[in-house]
Amino acid sequence: MSENGRSAENQASLATSFLYGGNGIYIESQYEKWLSNPNSVDKSWADFFANIGQNDGSANSNSPSWARKDWPPRENSELIALIDGDWSGLEVKAAKKPAAKADAPADSSTVLQATRDSIKAIMMIRAFRIRGHLAAKLDPLGLDDFRETQPELDPATYGFTDKDMDRPIFIDFVLGLEYATPRQMLEILQRTYCSTLGLEFMHVSNPEEKNWLQARMEGPDKGISFTPEGKKAILNKIIETQGFEQFVHKRYPGTKRFGLDGGESLIPAMEQIIKRGGNLGVADIVLGMPHRGRLNVLSTVMGKPYHVIFHEF
């Protein structure tokens, strides 16, 4: 805990709150000035750039290559982790990093371009995590053409053009990949955040919980698919759930209840949890539901007969 009462994670987040897509161009310009002359930028910028492992004067003077021991950046001292907001540290060990991509030493312009690309890529990934749900396809009829476009989800906002789409960029396993092309990143990000399910989790303040969610949602192998039979089973269960709510609403209009309207997907999800748990050896399940959806769960999940439920009204 710092002197001002903030946790280390929150203090780090506050110190790097300026790292978002809208400031990308300005940050790049400051970084270029700092590379040319560290005294040409404000001390706060100089300290920031110096702390991301890029001011090793001897390494730069010797034409640094991809094989230098401080590149790719390591956990907790790297630019990628700072921008990504993953303050718990990355779990990638240095021993797992592959050999250098290039045999010949890279000049300073190559290193600068690689750093820029990594910064832009992480900014784009973070934008999808924060705003991707605004572009999710939640209208099955396709009548939502009036929705505003989200420029922060456009790779062009970060300087990526068509010719850059297949160029590998170091992202240090942020999406489950150490190196990924912008095309691969967009495929994963759009499937995860802009498909038929909206995801919001960046409000979670606990780094461990946030990492747990990211590890299970993001990645080239995290796509979810259902068989036609599975989709029909889910649809039938949701129809049954909604029909129950509509009947109770019309038949008992003056009775106080807490319906499941808008949360019908709870029923097939709960059924799957119970089935999966049983396969994994779960023997007992306790449900504590003081209000919303209690009657629906009793009937559609627990199998309580309708006539018994209605008799208790």
N, C-alpha and C positions, 0 to 999 in steps of 0.2 A: 504494500500500500504506500503510495507516495505521500509527501507532506500535505498536499491539498486534499487528501482523502480519496483520491481516485485509485482504482485498481491498476495494475500494470497494463492489462489489456486495454482498459479505457483510456489510459494516458497515452498509449501508443496510437490508439485510434484517433484521439484528438490531435496528436502531433502530426498525423498524416492525413487529416481530413481534407486537405486541398487536392489529394490525388484522385481526380475523377476526370471523365472524358472531356468536359468543357475546358479544362486547364491544360490539356495535352500539348497544344502548340506552344503555350507560354513556358511550360516546364522544359520542353525541348530547347527553346531558345536560351533559357537560363543555363541549361546543361552544356550547350555548345560554348557559351561565353565562359563558363567555369573551366571547361577543358582548355580553352585558349589562355585564360588568365584567372586563376582562382580568386584574385583580389577584385575582379571586375563585377562580382555579384555581391549581394548582401550577405552578411556573415551567416544568417540563418540558412540561406541556400548553400553557401559553401560548406557549412557543417553537415547539412543533409546529404549533399553529394559525396562528401568525404567519408560518410558513414556507410555508404553502400558498396564499399570495396572497389571504387573505381579510380582512386587517386594514388595508386602505387607508382610513384614517379619512376623508379628504376625499371619496373615492368613495362611501362609505356615507352620509355626511352629505348628499350630493347625490342621493339616491335612485338607486342604481346600476341600470343596465338591462342587458339581454342584450347590448347593443352595446358595453359597456365593454371596453377592450382587454385586460384580464386575465381575461375570461370569454368563451367557454369557456377553462379553464385550458390553459396551454401545456406542452410537453414538459419533463421534468426538474424543473419547479417546480410541478407541479400535484398536486392531491389524488388524482386518478384514477390516475396512474402510480405514486404511492407505494403505494396500497393494492393495486394490481394486481400489484406485485412485478416489473414489467417494467423492470429497472434499466438496460437498454441504451438507453432513450429511445424515444419514439414517433416514427415516421417521417412523421407528418402535419405538413405545413408550415402555418404560419399563413395563408399566402395561399390555401390550399385551403378554409379554413373558410367556411361560408356566411354570408350576412348575418344580422343579428339576427332572431330569430323573432318578436319583438314590437316594434311601433313605439313604444308608450308605455313610459316608464321603469317598471321593476319595483320594487316596494317591498321592504323588507328581508325581510319574511316570505316573499315569493315566491322571493327568492334563497336564503333559508335552506331552504325546501322543496326547491328544485332541488338544493342541495348534499346534503341528506339522501338524496334519491332516487338521486343518483349514487353516494354511498357505499354505500347498500344494494344497488344493482344490481351494483356491482363485488364486494361481499362475496358475493353470490349466485353470480356467475360464478366466483369463486375457489373456492367450495365445490364446485361441479360439477367443476372441474378436479382437485380433490383427492380427492373422495369419489364422484364420479359413477359410477365403475366398480363400486361396490358395489350400484348399482341397475340394472346392465346386465342385459338379458334373455339369459342364457346357457344357459337350459334349454329346449330345443326342445319338450319335453313339457309345459311349464307346471306342473311339480310343485314349484316353489320358493316356494310361498306362505308358507312358514315364515320367510322372510328378514325380518330386522328392517327397519323403515322408517327412512329417513334424514331426520330433521327438518331438517337443514341444506340439503336439496334442495327444501324446501317454501317457495314464495314467501311464505307467511304468516309464516314465521319472520322475515322481513325487513320485515314490515309491509305487504306488498302484498295488497290485497283484490281482489275481483272488479271493483270499480269502477275500480281502477288498471290493469287489464290492457291497456287500449288508450291509455294516456297516455304520450306520448313522453318519454324520459329521455336525457340526455346521457351517453354512455359513451365518447366519443372514439375510435371505431374499434376498441374492444377486441374485438368480434366481427365486425369488418369493417363496422360501421355507426357513424356518428357519433351518431345518435339512434335509439333503438329502444324499443318498448313492452315491458313485462314479458312479454307474450304472445309477441312475436317472439324475445326472449331465451330463453325456456323452450323454444320450438320448436327453436332452434339447439342449445341445451345438451343437451336430451334426445336429439335425433337424434345428436349427436356423442358423448356420454358414456354414455348410458343405453339405447342401442339393442342390437343383437345383437353388439356388439363392445366390449370393455372397454378403456379407454385410461388409461394412467398415464404422466405425464411430468414432474410437478412436482418429482421428485427430481433432475432434470437441473440441475446448478449453473451451466453455461455459459449466459449470457443469450442469446447469438447462436443457440445450438442450440435453446434453448427457444422463441425467437421463430420460428425456422424451422418447428418442429413446429406451433406455434399457427397460423401463417399458412396452413398446408396442411390443418389439421383443422377450424378454426372458421370460420364465416361462412355467410351465406345461400345461397351457391352451392357449398358444399363437400360436399353430399350425394353418396353413392356408390350407384349403382343398376346392376343387371345384368339383361340380358335373360333370359328363361326358358332359352334355349339356353346362355347363359353359365353360369347357375347349375347346369345339368345337367352341363356339362363340368367344372366345379369339383368337383361331387359325385363324378362318375366317377373323377376323378383321386385324390381323397381315399380312395375305396373301394379303388382299386388300391394306393395307398400302405399303407393299413392291412392289406389282405390280405397284402401282402408281409411286413410285420412279424410278423403272426400265424403265417404259414407258417414263417418262419425260427425263431421262438421255439419252435414245436412240433417242427420237424424237427431242429434243432441246439440242444437245451436246455443242453448243457454247454459250448457254444462262447462264449467271451467276445466280446461285441459291444456296441455303443452304438446302440440303436434310436432310432427317431424317434417313439416313443409320446408322444402329447400335443402333438407339434409337426408334425402331418401337413400343416397349412396351408402349411408351408414350400415344399412341392412345387409347388402351383399358383402360389404367389407368385413362386417362382424362375423358373418357366416364363414368367410374364408379364413379369418383368424382362428376361429374355433376348429375348423377342419385341419388347418395346418398345425395348430397346437396339438391336436389329438395325434397326428402322425409323428410329432416330435416327442410324445410321451406325456403331455399335459393331462393330469387326471381330474383336476377341479378348476372351475372358473367361477369367479364371483363378480357379478355385475352390480354396480352401484349407480342407479339412475333415478335421481329425485324428481326429474321433470321431463324435458323434451324427449319425445320418442319412446317413452316407457311402454305405452300400450302397444305400439307397433312392434317393438322388440319382443314383447311377451307373446304376441300372436305369430309373427312371421319367422322369428328366430327360435324362440323357446317352445313354440307349438301349442300355446294355450288356446283352447277352443274359443271361437268368437262368441258363442252363446253364453259362456261363462263370464267373459269380459263385459258384455253388454248387460248381463244380469246384475253386475256390481255397480252400474252407473246410478 
